[in-house]
Structures are given as C-alpha cells and as structure tokens.
Amino acid sequence: MKKRLISGLVAAVILIPTAAFAAPTLIDMLTRTPMTAEQVKVDEVGKAAIEKLYRAFPETKSFEIIDASSVQGVQTSIVLKEKGDNGKQITLHANGTTGVIEHVIQENWEPKEKPLTASTDQDIKSKVDVLIKKMYGDIDEYEFAMEPMQNPDQKTFMLNYSKKGSTTPFYQVFVQGNSISVSLIGGETTPSAMKVEGFFSSNGKPNYFADAYLNDPELFALLQISPTELKQELAKGKSVVEVAASKHVSKQQVIDVIAKTQVELQIQGESDASKSNRSYEQQLKAIEPKVLQIIEFKSE
C-alpha cells in the first residue's frame, strides 16, 4: 500500500487550485476539462470518489455538485455544496489513474461567527481527526505535530500525521479560517526510502509534494548527482529540467526515468483485484504530465 501511495498520491500536494494556502498549484499548468454533474456520476473516477464521500458523510448525498473538472489521466476534481448561501462545502481531488482521493477540502462546516481557527488546538485536531478517519481510516497510532504558519493575511495552522520513525508526514493538513485541507502524502517509514526530504520548500519550510518522485536512484544516476546536491541546486531556484540540462541530459530522459520508476512501484503495490486494465505503455503515458509538473517546477 505504501508503494502504491508513494507512486500516485504525492501529486495531491502538487495540485489544488482551490487550496492556495495548502500547496503550489502546479496542476494549473495543465488544461482542465469541465464536467457536468451527470458526467461525474458516470465517470469511473468521479463516481468512485462521490460514493466514498457519501459513505463517509451521508449528509452530503443532499449536496449539489457545483463544479467539476478533470485533467485526463492526472486528476478529477469535484466540488459539492449544501444548499444555501453559507452552506457546507467539500472538494475532492482524485488521482486520475488510481482513483484514490488524494486531497480533501472541507469548508464552512463550523458556524461562521466562530471559525475553526478560533478554537483551541485540541478542538482543531479533533475536527481534523474526524475528517481523516472518515475519509481514510484510523489514525490513532500516528504521531502528530501541529504548528502555526507564518501567514500575515490569515491565521493558519499546519498539522502533520506521521508513521512512527518516518521523516515525512503521511497526512499533511492546513487549517485556515473555516477550511480544513487534507493532503494524502503517504510518507515511507523506511529511512532508505527517503534520501532527502523537502526538495522544494515554501515559507521556509519543507514542502513534501515532489519527494517521492525525485528520491529516485535511477534519476540520481542519470544526472550523476547526489540527493543532497540536487536539493542544493533546486534551492537556488532552478528546476530539475535546468539541472538536467547542465548535465547534458534531456527533459525526455528525465521524464522516462521517473515515470518508469513510478509505474513499476504502482504495479508492485496493486492487488490482483485492483490492477489497472491499462497497458504498461499507457500507464507511462498517463503519468508523464505529473512528472512534467514536478521537473519544471521552481521554488519561489
């Protein structure tokens, strides 16, 4: 399961147009195709995401789908809202290949006069725990850390849920105003699996969205560079593509190496019942847009 998550889920943090405080919006680099509510209900990925939401929060069955879109093979996004001007709202971003819900944004589920960030730390964690448990499962054994973010515009908290011994959070959460934004990252517990954490950063803190893709021994061999050296180059504001060019390595070579590793990890992590009906070549092609987002991204 960890392999499957690492291969496909880190894209959640790459990603989310409606959660500007949560992560860089690299998914905006790709063309989104609008979807109607009817299309969502017959789309394989969209239908599965909606059904999971209904099981987690039965009340959302009465919510309206007010927005939906897809980036083929990358992500399907759905926004549902309770009727009324200040109704509850929930946004789902599902992996376009695996169907896994990688990112959930819950908005306006608390009274407007008392936003979530005005609650105690314990109450905030309690609300976040409920969302994660209902959408993903039990987290009682996860280690937990919470800290305020340096955001002059609005009070923001970051919560990390990690497996024991892991340096990377399994779930990374941002709470701002009346919003809870949960990203499923799937941090490994094996130290050797994460050579370096936080290849990219934001607000002076590690941003883990690209780590699972860039911690690739084949990539380091191709670039003839160590993980630490690559992180140092990216910290200068360079992209992986630019680093590769300086090593006389083409963009396509980088894409091919990372895509191959990710697809193989995904195949290894799949059970017979959940194996994709796409060919190996089709899976490579489907994951290329995600790889491209990462290797062209630059830290601010």
C-alpha positions in Angstrom: 0.0 0.0 0.0 2.8 2.4 0.9 4.4 1.8 -2.5 1.1 2.5 -4.3 0.5 5.7 -2.3 4.0 6.9 -2.9 3.7 6.3 -6.6 0.5 8.1 -7.1 -0.6 10.2 -4.2 2.1 12.8 -3.8 0.5 14.5 -6.7 -2.2 15.6 -4.3 0.1 18.2 -3.0 1.1 19.4 -6.4 -2.2 20.3 -7.3 -5.1 22.0 -5.8 -6.4 25.2 -7.3 -8.9 25.9 -4.5 -6.5 25.4 -1.7 -4.0 28.2 -2.4 -2.7 28.1 1.2 -2.0 24.3 1.0 0.4 23.8 -1.9 1.7 25.1 -5.2 -0.9 25.0 -7.9 1.2 23.1 -10.4 -1.9 21.3 -11.7 -3.0 24.6 -13.2 -0.2 24.1 -15.8 -2.4 21.5 -17.4 -5.6 22.0 -19.3 -8.7 21.2 -17.3 -11.9 19.9 -18.9 -15.1 21.0 -17.2 -17.5 18.2 -16.3 -21.3 18.3 -15.6 -22.8 16.6 -12.6 -24.2 13.9 -14.9 -20.7 13.2 -16.3 -19.2 12.9 -12.9 -21.8 10.3 -11.9 -20.9 8.1 -14.9 -17.1 8.8 -14.9 -15.3 5.9 -13.2 -13.0 8.0 -11.0 -15.7 10.6 -10.2 -18.3 8.1 -9.4 -16.0 6.2 -7.0 -15.0 9.4 -5.3 -18.6 10.5 -4.8 -19.6 7.1 -3.4 -16.7 7.2 -0.9 -17.8 10.6 0.2 -21.4 9.5 0.7 -20.3 6.6 2.8 -18.1 8.9 5.0 -20.6 11.7 5.3 -24.1 10.5 4.4 -25.4 14.1 4.7 -23.6 15.0 1.6 -26.0 13.0 -0.5 -28.2 16.1 -0.5 -25.4 18.3 -1.6 -25.2 19.7 -5.1 -22.2 19.2 -7.4 -21.5 22.9 -8.2 -18.2 22.4 -10.0 -16.2 19.5 -11.5 -13.4 19.1 -13.9 -10.7 16.7 -15.0 -7.1 16.6 -16.3 -7.1 13.4 -18.3 -5.1 10.7 -16.5 -4.0 13.1 -13.8 -6.8 14.3 -11.6 -10.6 14.5 -11.3 -11.9 17.3 -9.1 -15.4 17.7 -7.7 -16.9 20.4 -5.5 -20.1 19.7 -3.6 -22.1 22.2 -1.6 -25.1 22.2 0.7 -28.0 24.4 -0.4 -27.9 27.9 1.0 -25.6 30.9 0.8 -23.4 29.8 3.6 -23.8 26.0 3.1 -21.2 23.4 3.9 -18.8 22.7 1.0 -16.4 19.8 0.3 -13.9 19.4 -2.5 -12.4 16.1 -3.7 -9.3 15.7 -5.9 -8.9 12.1 -7.0 -6.0 10.6 -8.8 -6.9 10.2 -12.5 -5.1 6.9 -12.7 -5.6 5.1 -9.4 -8.9 6.8 -8.4 -7.6 7.4 -4.9 -8.8 10.6 -3.3 -5.5 12.5 -2.7 -6.9 15.7 -1.4 -10.0 16.8 0.6 -11.0 20.4 1.4 -13.8 20.8 3.9 -15.2 24.4 4.1 -17.8 26.1 6.3 -18.6 23.2 8.5 -18.4 25.3 11.6 -20.5 28.4 12.5 -19.5 31.5 10.6 -19.3 33.5 13.8 -16.8 31.1 15.2 -14.3 29.9 12.6 -12.3 26.8 13.2 -9.0 28.7 13.8 -10.7 30.5 16.7 -11.0 27.1 18.5 -8.5 25.5 20.8 -5.6 23.4 19.4 -7.4 20.3 20.8 -10.7 21.2 19.1 -8.9 21.8 15.8 -7.1 18.5 16.0 -10.4 16.8 16.9 -12.1 18.2 13.8 -9.2 17.2 11.6 -9.1 13.7 13.1 -12.8 13.2 12.2 -12.2 14.2 8.6 -9.2 12.0 8.1 -10.7 9.0 9.9 -13.9 9.1 7.9 -12.2 9.6 4.5 -9.1 7.4 5.1 -9.4 5.3 8.2 -7.9 5.0 11.7 -5.0 7.3 12.7 -4.8 6.6 16.4 -1.2 5.2 16.1 0.1 8.1 14.0 2.5 10.6 15.6 1.2 14.1 15.4 2.6 17.6 15.2 0.9 21.0 14.9 2.3 24.4 14.4 1.1 27.9 13.4 2.3 29.1 9.9 3.7 32.5 9.2 0.8 33.9 7.3 0.2 37.6 7.7 -3.0 37.6 5.8 -4.9 34.9 7.8 -4.3 32.7 10.8 -3.1 29.3 9.5 -2.1 26.0 11.2 -0.2 23.1 9.7 -0.8 19.6 11.1 1.4 16.6 10.2 0.4 13.0 10.9 3.3 10.6 10.5 4.0 6.9 11.0 6.4 6.1 13.7 10.0 6.6 12.5 9.0 8.4 9.3 10.5 11.7 8.4 7.7 12.6 6.0 4.1 13.0 7.0 1.5 10.5 5.8 -1.2 13.2 6.0 -0.4 16.9 5.8 -3.2 19.3 6.8 -3.7 23.0 6.7 -6.4 24.7 8.7 -7.3 28.3 7.7 -10.4 30.2 8.7 -13.2 27.7 8.3 -11.3 25.4 6.0 -9.6 22.1 6.5 -7.3 21.0 3.7 -6.0 17.4 3.9 -3.3 16.0 1.6 -2.6 12.3 1.4 1.2 12.1 1.1 2.0 8.6 2.2 5.4 9.1 3.8 7.6 6.0 3.9 8.8 4.6 7.3 12.0 3.1 5.9 14.8 5.7 6.2 16.5 4.5 3.0 13.3 5.1 1.0 13.6 8.9 1.5 17.1 10.0 0.7 16.3 13.7 1.1 13.1 15.4 2.3 11.8 18.7 1.1 13.5 19.1 -2.3 11.2 22.1 -2.6 10.2 24.5 0.1 7.6 27.2 0.8 7.5 29.8 3.5 10.9 28.5 4.6 9.5 25.0 5.4 9.9 21.7 3.5 7.2 21.0 1.0 7.0 17.3 0.5 5.0 17.2 -2.7 7.8 16.1 -5.0 9.9 14.0 -2.7 8.5 10.6 -3.7 9.1 11.3 -7.4 12.6 12.8 -7.0 14.0 10.4 -4.5 14.8 8.0 -7.3 18.2 6.3 -7.5 17.8 6.0 -11.3 17.3 9.7 -11.5 20.4 10.4 -9.4 22.4 8.0 -11.6 21.2 9.7 -14.8 22.1 13.2 -13.5 25.3 11.9 -11.8 24.3 13.9 -8.7 23.6 13.0 -5.1 20.2 13.7 -3.5 21.7 16.4 -1.3 23.4 18.1 -4.3 20.1 18.1 -6.3 18.3 19.7 -3.3 21.0 22.4 -3.2 20.6 23.1 -6.9 16.8 23.3 -6.6 17.2 25.7 -3.6 18.8 28.2 -6.0 15.6 28.5 -7.9 16.4 26.0 -10.6 14.1 23.3 -12.0 15.1 19.7 -12.4 14.9 20.2 -16.1 17.5 23.0 -15.8 19.7 20.9 -13.6 19.5 18.1 -16.1 20.4 20.5 -19.0 23.5 21.5 -17.2 24.4 17.8 -17.2 23.6 17.4 -20.9 20.5 15.3 -20.0 17.3 16.0 -21.9 13.9 16.6 -20.4 12.5 13.5 -22.0 15.2 11.3 -20.5 14.3 12.7 -17.0 10.6 12.0 -17.7 11.2 8.5 -18.9 13.3 7.6 -15.8 10.9 8.9 -13.2 7.8 7.6 -15.0 9.3 4.1 -15.3 10.0 4.0 -11.5 6.6 5.4 -10.5 4.6 3.0 -12.7 6.7 0.0 -11.5 6.0 1.0 -7.9 2.4 1.4 -8.6 2.2 -2.1 -10.3 4.0 -3.7 -7.4 1.6 -2.1 -4.9 -1.6 -3.2 -6.7 -3.5 -6.3 -5.7 -4.8 -8.6 -8.5 -8.3 -7.1 -8.0 -7.2 -3.5 -8.3 -4.7 -3.9 -11.2 -5.2 -1.3 -13.9 -6.5 -2.5 -17.2 -4.2 -0.1 -19.0 -1.1 -1.4 -20.7 2.4 -0.6 -19.2 2.9 1.9 -22.0 -0.4 3.6 -21.4 0.4 3.9 -17.7 3.7 5.5 -18.6 2.0 8.0 -20.8 -0.7 8.8 -18.2 1.8 9.6 -15.5 4.0 11.8 -17.7 2.0 15.1 -17.1 2.6 14.7 -13.3 6.3 14.1 -13.8 6.5 17.1 -16.1 4.8 19.3 -13.4 7.5 18.4 -10.9 10.6 18.6 -13.0 9.6 22.0 -14.4 8.6 23.5 -11.0 10.8 26.0 -9.3 10.9 27.0 -5.6 9.9 30.6 -5.0 
